[in-house]
Amino acid sequence: MKPALLFLVLVFWISSWLPTSLDKWALFSSFICILGLFAALFAQNQIKDRRWPAKTLLALAVLVLIGGAFLAIVAWGLGTSVDGVITLFFVVGSAGYLHMIAKIITPGQVSNVHFGAGFLVLFLLASWSWVSAVGMFVHRGASGNTDEACILVPKPIRYDTELGSIWEMRLPQVATSRTGPTGTVVLDYHAILVVPGNERTEVYNWSKRQMRFEVLDTKRNPYLPTVCP
């Protein structure tokens, strides 16, 4: 049961960030992660008396976390806060994966049911991404009749691309640091919800922190669309 649970959590984590485009590098990274897990499970008995492989992976996890935190700060400073958060999402996930592999091959842990912090980190990150996607998909926070509503993202600048599936709404997929037509205004609205109405159209911004849609003042945001494509 333990290897099956490890594999399921790993796939759950991969599913939370795998790009919708399924580019070759993302698929290659996913394959390496899965291969690494099976290699660690196979090597448990082979290296059960050697401590250096696990210690090396733990040290690497710490280095990834420290270096990645620096990159996240840089991304935050040069872009937006979401750029930093998304960078940290991948950094913490990578460090968590290395920690989980190190835990598997740690001497004396073969029969231990305790999976370690890395296992928990991957599960929590994946849950965060998918809960965010579900919240967006069900229009969490929006009021009124949302049957005719649409969720739009700016690609590359104007909000003319509609998200139709929950797969497109996972946490790392809905983010942009594009600037407005003047090149000076950063569009903090990574995704908006347009809810047409008989008397008034409501426009919402998706908040990654609150994981819900928050109503916007259309007069203060005249560039936002008020009709669905």
Phi and psi in degrees as a GROMACS rama.xvg file:
@    title "Ramachandran Plot"
@    xaxis  label "Phi"
@    yaxis  label "Psi"
@TYPE xy
-59.9687  -51.6612  LYS-2
-59.1092  -38.2339  PRO-3
-64.0445  -40.968  ALA-4
-67.7246  -40.4164  LEU-5
-59.8377  -44.2698  LEU-6
-65.0566  -42.3446  PHE-7
-63.3004  -41.9889  LEU-8
-67.3195  -38.1664  VAL-9
-62.2417  -46.4945  LEU-10
-64.5568  -37.9653  VAL-11
-59.655  -43.494  PHE-12
-65.8097  -45.6288  TRP-13
-60.251  -40.2657  ILE-14
-65.292  -19.9629  SER-15
-79.5077  -17.0526  SER-16
-129.729  -9.09093  TRP-17
-57.5858  122.779  LEU-18
-61.2493  149.597  PRO-19
-64.9998  -26.0137  THR-20
-74.4587  -18.5596  SER-21
52.3545  49.5653  LEU-22
-68.7229  163.493  ASP-23
-64.0252  -33.8076  LYS-24
-69.827  -37.9238  TRP-25
-65.9233  -43.2349  ALA-26
-65.4591  -38.4263  LEU-27
-64.6141  -42.8237  PHE-28
-62.6454  -41.0016  SER-29
-62.862  -43.22  SER-30
-62.4686  -41.7053  PHE-31
-64.5795  -39.9458  ILE-32
-63.7954  -44.8754  CYS-33
-67.3962  -42.3716  ILE-34
-62.1278  -39.8806  LEU-35
-62.0024  -38.9867  GLY-36
-64.1569  -47.9966  LEU-37
-65.223  -36.2536  PHE-38
-64.9809  -39.6511  ALA-39
-66.2738  -41.6779  ALA-40
-64.9359  -39.0177  LEU-41
-68.6702  -33.8416  PHE-42
-86.5134  -2.72775  ALA-43
-51.5134  -52.9655  GLN-44
-77.1367  -25.1031  ASN-45
-71.3233  -34.1624  GLN-46
-120.875  28.0831  ILE-47
-64.3092  -20.5671  LYS-48
-101.118  2.83043  ASP-49
-108.411  128.302  ARG-50
-96.4687  -19.907  ARG-51
-66.7553  -33.1604  TRP-52
-62.0904  -43.8042  PRO-53
-66.7442  -41.8466  ALA-54
-64.7148  -36.8581  LYS-55
-63.7535  -44.1228  THR-56
-66.2301  -38.033  LEU-57
-64.9808  -41.0908  LEU-58
-64.4098  -40.2318  ALA-59
-64.3821  -38.6814  LEU-60
-61.8806  -40.7658  ALA-61
-65.9028  -42.3632  VAL-62
-62.9578  -41.333  LEU-63
-62.6884  -40.6873  VAL-64
-66.4843  -43.4121  LEU-65
-68.6111  -49.3203  ILE-66
-64.3884  -39.0919  GLY-67
-67.5509  -36.5095  GLY-68
-62.1695  -38.429  ALA-69
-63.9473  -43.6798  PHE-70
-63.3649  -36.8459  LEU-71
-64.5743  -39.758  ALA-72
-64.5169  -41.7923  ILE-73
-63.7686  -44.5699  VAL-74
-61.8599  -39.0635  ALA-75
-63.5949  -43.1848  TRP-76
-70.4824  -39.1536  GLY-77
-84.9815  -23.4342  LEU-78
-119.104  -117.175  GLY-79
-125.451  172.287  THR-80
-61.5004  -33.3218  SER-81
-66.5505  -35.6294  VAL-82
-58.2375  -42.5052  ASP-83
-66.4366  -41.8976  GLY-84
-65.1243  -43.8398  VAL-85
-66.17  -39.422  ILE-86
-60.7934  -43.1905  THR-87
-65.8843  -32.4369  LEU-88
-57.6908  -46.5198  PHE-89
-72.747  -37.7736  PHE-90
-64.0221  -50.2059  VAL-91
-63.1494  -37.6886  VAL-92
-63.0711  -42.8972  GLY-93
-65.0802  -42.7254  SER-94
-65.6215  -39.1233  ALA-95
-63.7025  -37.8537  GLY-96
-64.4256  -45.8717  TYR-97
-62.9733  -38.1879  LEU-98
-65.6392  -39.7981  HIS-99
-64.2107  -42.924  MET-100
-63.8948  -40.5334  ILE-101
-63.559  -37.5455  ALA-102
-64.908  -36.5737  LYS-103
-65.003  -40.3475  ILE-104
-96.2794  7.23357  ILE-105
-69.1328  130.697  THR-106
-56.1872  135.342  PRO-107
87.583  0.843501  GLY-108
-104.618  4.45734  GLN-109
-59.7243  -43.4085  VAL-110
-103.16  7.05775  SER-111
-79.8118  133  ASN-112
-83.9692  -7.40086  VAL-113
-78.5482  120.307  HIS-114
-86.9519  -19.1143  PHE-115
95.662  170.52  GLY-116
-66.7757  -35.124  ALA-117
-60.7359  -43.0802  GLY-118
-58.4488  -45.7219  PHE-119
-66.3832  -39.9023  LEU-120
-60.7642  -46.061  VAL-121
-62.0184  -41.7043  LEU-122
-64.559  -43.3732  PHE-123
-68.6291  -40.464  LEU-124
-63.6664  -44.3579  LEU-125
-64.2441  -40.2231  ALA-126
-64.0466  -42.13  SER-127
-58.361  -46.9714  TRP-128
-63.4782  -46.2605  SER-129
-75.0955  -34.231  TRP-130
-64.0814  -38.9865  VAL-131
-61.9557  -43.1814  SER-132
-64.2458  -41.8605  ALA-133
-64.5546  -42.0825  VAL-134
-59.9434  -41.3738  GLY-135
-68.4236  -40.6368  MET-136
-63.752  -36.2121  PHE-137
-93.2923  9.50725  VAL-138
60.2121  44.8406  HIS-139
-59.7171  129.147  ARG-140
98.3945  -17.637  GLY-141
-83.4151  149.07  ALA-142
-116.416  165.856  SER-143
83.5453  -169.688  GLY-144
-82.8516  112.417  ASN-145
-103.463  14.7303  THR-146
-62.475  -35.7362  ASP-147
-98.966  10.2227  GLU-148
-76.4218  163.295  ALA-149
-143.914  147.694  CYS-150
-105.191  122.551  ILE-151
-119.135  145.277  LEU-152
-127.524  152.268  VAL-153
-84.4756  115.654  PRO-154
-141.251  105.787  LYS-155
-85.8291  -27.4918  PRO-156
-120.892  -54.3924  ILE-157
-77.7124  150.804  ARG-158
-82.8753  80.5559  TYR-159
-127.102  8.92769  ASP-160
-112.142  122.068  THR-161
-97.778  136.071  GLU-162
-90.0057  125.834  LEU-163
-116.334  -15.0941  GLY-164
-126.72  154.475  SER-165
-66.3626  -26.225  ILE-166
-60.603  -31.5881  TRP-167
-82.2774  -9.0657  GLU-168
-104.735  7.48625  MET-169
-64.4287  155.55  ARG-170
-48.3503  -52.8393  LEU-171
-73.0768  -13.598  PRO-172
-84.2557  -26.5197  GLN-173
-104.721  84.332  VAL-174
-157.306  142.339  ALA-175
-150.55  145.973  THR-176
-121.619  26.1259  SER-177
-64.3174  153.053  ARG-178
-103.668  163.93  THR-179
-72.812  -177.411  GLY-180
-57.6059  -28.9946  PRO-181
-82.3078  -14.8251  THR-182
82.1224  5.81863  GLY-183
-116.207  -17.0622  THR-184
-104.722  121.758  VAL-185
-81.9288  127.636  VAL-186
-81.423  103.733  LEU-187
-79.1007  -9.07102  ASP-188
-87.1535  92.5933  TYR-189
-72.08  -25.562  HIS-190
-154.835  138.564  ALA-191
-123.571  153.973  ILE-192
-114.547  123.987  LEU-193
-106.495  120.131  VAL-194
-116.65  96.7586  VAL-195
-63.4954  142.827  PRO-196
-137.706  165.106  GLY-197
-66.0157  -40.6288  ASN-198
-103.062  -34.5589  GLU-199
-152.584  140.451  ARG-200
-93.6335  128.356  THR-201
-95.0485  138.166  GLU-202
-122.997  131.798  VAL-203
-121.968  154.086  TYR-204
-108.535  137.32  ASN-205
-81.6437  120.451  TRP-206
-95.177  117.24  SER-207
-70.947  -27.7556  LYS-208
-73.3306  -46.3625  ARG-209
-88.1449  -13.3119  GLN-210
53.3952  51.795  MET-211
-159.093  163.276  ARG-212
-86.0682  136.622  PHE-213
-121.935  132.459  GLU-214
-64.482  142.856  VAL-215
-112.604  153.464  LEU-216
-86.3472  110.227  ASP-217
-66.097  -24.7618  THR-218
-70.456  -33.0403  LYS-219
-85.7895  -9.18093  ARG-220
-129.732  64.7563  ASN-221
-67.6297  -15.3952  PRO-222
-83.4423  -10.7069  TYR-223
-77.0231  141.966  LEU-224
-68.9622  151.069  PRO-225
-120.365  6.01503  THR-226
-131.865  150.213  VAL-227
-83.6253  149.76  CYS-228
